[in-house]
Amino acid sequence: PAPSLGKLTLHCLTRPWLLPRMAPGKTLARLLDQSFDDPRLAQLFGRYATYVGGSPYAVPAILSLIWQAEAAGVWVVEGGMHRLATALADIATARGARFHYDTHVTRIEATNGRARAVHLSDGTRIPAETILFNGDPRALATGVLGPDTSTVAQQTRHTDRSLSAEVWAFAATPNGPDLAHHNVFFRADPKPEFDTLARGQYAPDPTLYICAMDRGLPQPPPQLERFEIIANAPPLTQGAPQEPASCQTRTFRTLARFGLTFSPEPNQTALTTPQGFDTLFPASTGSLYGQSPHGMTAAFQRPTARTPIKGLYLAGGGTHPGAGVPMATLSARHAAEAILSDRTSTSPSRRTATPGGMSTPSARAAAARSASSGS
Ligand SMILES: Cc1cc2nc3c(=O)[nH]c(=O)nc-3n(C[C@H](O)[C@H](O)[C@H](O)COP(=O)(O)OP(=O)(O)OC[C@H]3O[C@@H](n4cnc5c(N)ncnc54)[C@H](O)[C@@H]3O)c2cc1C
């Protein structure tokens, strides 16, 4: 729940064989260059760096653990990703939680170092002893949720941000190569694209991930199939805003070169840009994975569940251990454990289940888009 370089060093001192296996000081790209003769295999495995919003040329080699984990099995939520949210909401409601959907939180109130209340955009003040924030922690640090909580996650103000994306979500009939559920259309050489992104620019011919959501199921795909196309993009801290038209040209011209076209070709209402993600996830700079995973110590720099403000906790993709649904869920477990243990240590009476609490909807879900693999 709260890793540190000191703790890792101690751990390794008693298990010295771990050190060379963690390939300290080596980037993922370097490890892959040494591991494969065929550069296409290095390119394929290097793509896993983008699962956490990084470049294979800058993330630590230990991220090769991602494909080890993937090789152990990939999970699909029956009915789509949004079923996870609705299933959690059903369980919470059955236990007395109340959800306030389509409600923007404008401020978290804290006095004398203790969380007091949540303020909504309609002026409502909801008093609370315990507040679990699962937006991007940078929103607290930058004062987007008011001045009381700006001491939280201060490191997010100056650390680099992870990658953003341009995401198309649409229904169409595909023409061209036969698609699987997950497809990646690789450009010839990955390095120039990552170099371009690092400069805050867009490659004219990006690597594209396509999720063909209706493929790989027992029944054949319908005439109009659902698709999600993802291209990596620089976060707003680095990138000049792009015209949606240039994204459309880049994406569909690149796919046409592979012989793939869509009928009808989606229009720009189907596109979410880094600016769009920044609106959906306030103060995120469009970064989909919080802080940058670049560098050997990035994992130790993420905010953890406890904050300097009593009663205020963090969970979600911007918090340790990081982005992605499994890791965001793990961070929620860390937060739940911290809340329960802090209550037990401060409560004079026996712990009981407390009904109430609040949550807000995913604006992305409201926009009827769903996250899927391969980002
Ligand atoms: C295109 C795309 C593809 C992805 N693919 C995958 C994948 O295949 N596998 C995987 O594991 N992960 C994937 N991810 C990542 C995954 O979706 C996130 O890491 C995960 O959803 C993070 O969960 P969370 O609860 O932290 O935040 P979110 O799901 O972002 O939820 C936080 C919510 O809080 C809301 N919010 C923030 N501030 C406020 C406020 N002030 N008031 C009200 N509401 C607020 C936001 O609108 C948002 O709805 C993908 C992400 C994207 C964008």
The ligand as a Gaussian input file, in Angstrom:
#p B3LYP/6-31G(d) Opt

LIG

0 1
 C       -9.558000       4.684000     -23.980000
 C       -9.175000       3.959000     -22.708000
 C       -8.926000       2.598000     -22.749000
 C       -8.579000       1.915000     -21.592000
 N       -8.388000       0.568000     -21.651000
 C       -8.179000      -0.122000     -20.510000
 C       -8.097000      -1.568000     -20.514000
 O       -8.216000      -2.211000     -21.539000
 N       -7.879000      -2.200000     -19.360000
 C       -7.752000      -1.528000     -18.183000
 O       -7.591000      -2.158000     -17.146000
 N       -7.820000      -0.170000     -18.133000
 C       -8.035000       0.540000     -19.258000
 N       -8.106000       1.904000     -19.229000
 C       -7.805000       2.610000     -17.963000
 C       -8.952000       2.563000     -17.010000
 O      -10.143000       2.959000     -17.652000
 C       -8.662000       3.529000     -15.849000
 O       -7.381000       3.299000     -15.304000
 C       -9.692000       3.313000     -14.741000
 O      -10.988000       3.575000     -15.235000
 C       -9.406000       4.272000     -13.601000
 O      -10.459000       4.148000     -12.680000
 P      -10.776000       5.319000     -11.680000
 O      -11.861000       4.849000     -10.814000
 O       -9.511000       5.801000     -11.086000
 O      -11.203000       6.553000     -12.537000
 P      -12.324000       6.809000     -13.590000
 O      -12.839000       5.548000     -14.197000
 O      -11.713000       7.830000     -14.464000
 O      -13.491000       7.416000     -12.713000
 C      -13.341000       8.650000     -12.031000
 C      -14.605000       9.421000     -12.246000
 O      -14.600000      10.555000     -11.398000
 C      -15.208000      11.600000     -12.094000
 N      -14.801000      12.865000     -11.498000
 C      -13.545000      13.388000     -11.395000
 N      -13.594000      14.584000     -10.776000
 C      -14.886000      14.818000     -10.471000
 C      -15.562000      15.904000      -9.821000
 N      -14.918000      16.978000      -9.355000
 N      -16.914000      15.805000      -9.672000
 C      -17.574000      14.734000     -10.135000
 N      -16.998000      13.675000     -10.753000
 C      -15.661000      13.733000     -10.916000
 C      -14.736000      11.457000     -13.523000
 O      -15.616000      12.081000     -14.418000
 C      -14.758000       9.944000     -13.679000
 O      -15.968000       9.508000     -14.190000
 C       -8.460000       2.627000     -20.373000
 C       -8.714000       4.005000     -20.342000
 C       -9.065000       4.673000     -21.485000
 C       -9.389000       6.147000     -21.414000

